[in-house]
Amino acid sequence: MQASFVSIELMHEVIPSVSAIKVIEIEDNEYVAFEGNSRLYALQKVFDQLIIEVELYVLGKDSKIARRVSRVLKLNQLVQKVGEGVKR
């Protein structure tokens, strides 16, 4: 089954919100959403394969914030690998 693509514009029409889903990359190809978590969770629960356009906030190389977020996720066993289809 081919994954469907949901743009920011379509997301706003279907699930209106003040802002788009926003993410940071904490490690290579590992992302954490800091805005829009509920929308992201709901979409993942309903659809098997869905590519969702998000706003990616780029942190500086070796960012303290990314390292701290990564550490907190690992300590709390909340790390979930993202699969193929994640777009930057």
C-alpha atoms as a printed R data frame, in Angstrom:
   type eleno elety resid chain resno      x      y      z
1  ATOM     1    CA   MET     A     1  0.000  0.000  0.000
2  ATOM     2    CA   GLN     A     2  1.335  3.421 -0.947
3  ATOM     3    CA   ALA     A     3  1.533  6.132  1.696
4  ATOM     4    CA   SER     A     4 -0.682  9.191  1.346
5  ATOM     5    CA   PHE     A     5  0.727 12.713  1.676
6  ATOM     6    CA   VAL     A     6 -0.892 15.367  3.853
7  ATOM     7    CA   SER     A     7  0.333 18.902  3.227
8  ATOM     8    CA   ILE     A     8  0.258 21.677  5.795
9  ATOM     9    CA   GLU     A     9 -2.549 23.320  3.783
10 ATOM    10    CA   LEU     A    10 -4.672 20.161  3.743
11 ATOM    11    CA   MET     A    11 -4.016 19.615  7.435
12 ATOM    12    CA   HIS     A    12 -5.280 23.132  8.162
13 ATOM    13    CA   GLU     A    13 -8.483 22.467  6.185
14 ATOM    14    CA   VAL     A    14 -9.214 19.120  7.846
15 ATOM    15    CA   ILE     A    15 -7.857 19.742 11.361
16 ATOM    16    CA   PRO     A    16 -7.687 23.532 11.785
17 ATOM    17    CA   SER     A    17 -5.041 24.838 14.138
18 ATOM    18    CA   VAL     A    18 -3.186 28.054 14.783
19 ATOM    19    CA   SER     A    19  0.106 26.460 13.746
20 ATOM    20    CA   ALA     A    20  1.499 23.561 11.779
21 ATOM    21    CA   ILE     A    21  3.033 20.475 13.378
22 ATOM    22    CA   LYS     A    22  6.547 21.536 14.381
23 ATOM    23    CA   VAL     A    23  9.500 19.205 14.887
24 ATOM    24    CA   ILE     A    24 13.199 19.236 15.695
25 ATOM    25    CA   GLU     A    25 15.726 16.629 14.621
26 ATOM    26    CA   ILE     A    26 17.386 15.234 17.737
27 ATOM    27    CA   GLU     A    27 19.617 12.721 15.933
28 ATOM    28    CA   ASP     A    28 20.052 11.641 12.324
29 ATOM    29    CA   ASN     A    29 16.549 10.891 11.023
30 ATOM    30    CA   GLU     A    30 15.008 11.007 14.515
31 ATOM    31    CA   TYR     A    31 12.476 13.756 15.092
32 ATOM    32    CA   VAL     A    32 10.473 15.054 18.042
33 ATOM    33    CA   ALA     A    33  7.278 17.053 17.644
34 ATOM    34    CA   PHE     A    34  6.986 19.983 20.046
35 ATOM    35    CA   GLU     A    35  3.813 21.465 18.547
36 ATOM    36    CA   GLY     A    36  0.882 19.454 17.231
37 ATOM    37    CA   ASN     A    37  1.525 16.252 19.166
38 ATOM    38    CA   SER     A    38 -2.188 15.481 19.534
39 ATOM    39    CA   ARG     A    39 -2.869 15.889 15.818
40 ATOM    40    CA   LEU     A    40  0.138 13.770 14.947
41 ATOM    41    CA   TYR     A    41 -0.877 11.037 17.388
42 ATOM    42    CA   ALA     A    42 -4.486 10.982 16.135
43 ATOM    43    CA   LEU     A    43 -3.396 10.721 12.493
44 ATOM    44    CA   GLN     A    44 -0.965  7.906 13.285
45 ATOM    45    CA   LYS     A    45 -3.710  5.993 15.119
46 ATOM    46    CA   VAL     A    46 -6.180  6.273 12.227
47 ATOM    47    CA   PHE     A    47 -3.907  5.773  9.206
48 ATOM    48    CA   ASP     A    48 -1.338  3.033  8.633
49 ATOM    49    CA   GLN     A    49  0.866  4.818  6.144
50 ATOM    50    CA   LEU     A    50  0.748  8.571  6.049
51 ATOM    51    CA   ILE     A    51  3.384 11.146  5.202
52 ATOM    52    CA   ILE     A    52  2.663 14.403  7.001
53 ATOM    53    CA   GLU     A    53  4.278 17.685  6.046
54 ATOM    54    CA   VAL     A    54  5.686 19.434  9.109
55 ATOM    55    CA   GLU     A    55  7.721 22.513  9.932
56 ATOM    56    CA   LEU     A    56 11.266 21.418 10.726
57 ATOM    57    CA   TYR     A    57 13.220 23.656 13.061
58 ATOM    58    CA   VAL     A    58 16.935 23.226 12.446
59 ATOM    59    CA   LEU     A    59 19.099 23.443 15.528
60 ATOM    60    CA   GLY     A    60 22.799 24.089 15.385
61 ATOM    61    CA   LYS     A    61 25.162 21.150 15.076
62 ATOM    62    CA   ASP     A    62 25.705 19.549 18.485
63 ATOM    63    CA   SER     A    63 22.790 21.506 19.930
64 ATOM    64    CA   LYS     A    64 22.404 21.214 23.708
65 ATOM    65    CA   ILE     A    65 18.627 21.274 23.313
66 ATOM    66    CA   ALA     A    66 18.612 18.299 20.924
67 ATOM    67    CA   ARG     A    67 20.972 16.332 23.183
68 ATOM    68    CA   ARG     A    68 18.833 17.039 26.241
69 ATOM    69    CA   VAL     A    69 15.590 16.090 24.510
70 ATOM    70    CA   SER     A    70 17.195 12.896 23.213
71 ATOM    71    CA   ARG     A    71 18.480 12.033 26.699
72 ATOM    72    CA   VAL     A    72 15.068 12.619 28.329
73 ATOM    73    CA   LEU     A    73 13.333 10.457 25.726
74 ATOM    74    CA   LYS     A    74 15.807  7.613 26.182
75 ATOM    75    CA   LEU     A    75 15.716  7.784 29.988
76 ATOM    76    CA   ASN     A    76 11.927  7.563 29.912
77 ATOM    77    CA   GLN     A    77 11.949  4.863 27.220
78 ATOM    78    CA   LEU     A    78  9.981  7.093 24.850
79 ATOM    79    CA   VAL     A    79 12.249  6.745 21.824
80 ATOM    80    CA   GLN     A    80 10.429  5.656 18.679
81 ATOM    81    CA   LYS     A    81 12.367  5.205 15.460
82 ATOM    82    CA   VAL     A    82 10.845  6.917 12.465
83 ATOM    83    CA   GLY     A    83 10.520  4.886  9.302
84 ATOM    84    CA   GLU     A    84 11.094  5.683  5.687
85 ATOM    85    CA   GLY     A    85  8.929  8.393  4.249
86 ATOM    86    CA   VAL     A    86  9.973 11.094  6.674
87 ATOM    87    CA   LYS     A    87 10.559 14.240  4.665
88 ATOM    88    CA   ARG     A    88 12.629 17.196  5.649
